[in-house]
Amino acid sequence: MHRSGFVNIVGNPNVGKSTLMNALVGERLSIITSKAQTTRHRIMGIVNGEDFQMVYSDTPGVLSPNYRLQEKMLEFSRSALVDADVLLYVTEVQDNPERNADFLEKVKKMAAAGTRVFLIINKIDLTTQDTLERLVEFWHAQLPEAEIFPISAQERFGVAQLFDAIKEALPEGPAFFPKDQLTDKSERFFVNEIIREKILQNYDKEIPYSVEVEVESFHEEETIVRISAVIYCERDSQKGILIGKAGSALKRVGSQARKDIEDFLQKQVFLQLFVKVDRDWRSNTGRLKHYGYDLT
């Protein structure tokens, strides 16, 4: 008997969805930082075994959109409700359950209609046993059909038990993807994400949310990969901040990104970074489509 299915991860921003995805997949596929709204795309990670295939999807945090990019991010999250065989609704011990109540209502309807919904209470290492018990009671009342899993994705506590439960919940069927495939994204995509992660880690306020990264060239030679990438921002003032005095800020981002890209590609990397202005790209439908924010 072979089991396979789509396991989609949804929830509010900054509850640990990407950390959980990486823990379940066993690979670092999604950006993890302390900032909210770090995941912008629906990122797929595939786990294969002799008798199973789990197709995980990490999605952007559910939010009330303020501009077109966030509308597209919300579309990615909503799409995860359509094709899920198992839905992981992730919350955490300090999460406000009243945030995005409309989205939670959609999850309740899925559970009532028979979709397997696992309610994940993450970051339990940051609370007490009494508080955790109250949270379990609360969520059981909110989603009575859901199975509840208290975990700490960061500390890997409860992740193995959750993995086993997901495997048992998958429907019988053949694999959807070749058994040696890890993700649906290209190497270029993950290079973009690594660079964007370093921007999130090195800049404050609006800068990380105003940039997009695009690999312009990716040449793989016998002993080295030569990569040229552009960081797009919305304002000339942002460009100056990204570059820094005498290019110091951009050099720091490039050095950190190059090391992680080398770990990811398992090869020496020569990385060139450039900064250009693409005015108001977050609100431009055509530019968003160009950058890959389109479900079609």
Secondary structure by P-SEA (a helix, b strand, c coil): cbbbbbbbbbbcccccaaaaaaaaaccccccccccccccccbbbbbbbcccbbbbbbbbccccccccaaaaaaaaaaaaaaccccbbbbccccccccccaaaaaaaaaaaaaaccbbbbbbcccccccaaaaaaaaaaaaaacccbbbbbcccccccaaaaaaaaaaaacccccccccccccccccaaaaaaaaaaaaaaacccccccccbbbbbcbbbbcccbbbbbbbbbbccaaaaaaaacccaaaaaaaaaaaaaaaaaaaccccbbbbbbbbbccccccaaaaaaaccccc
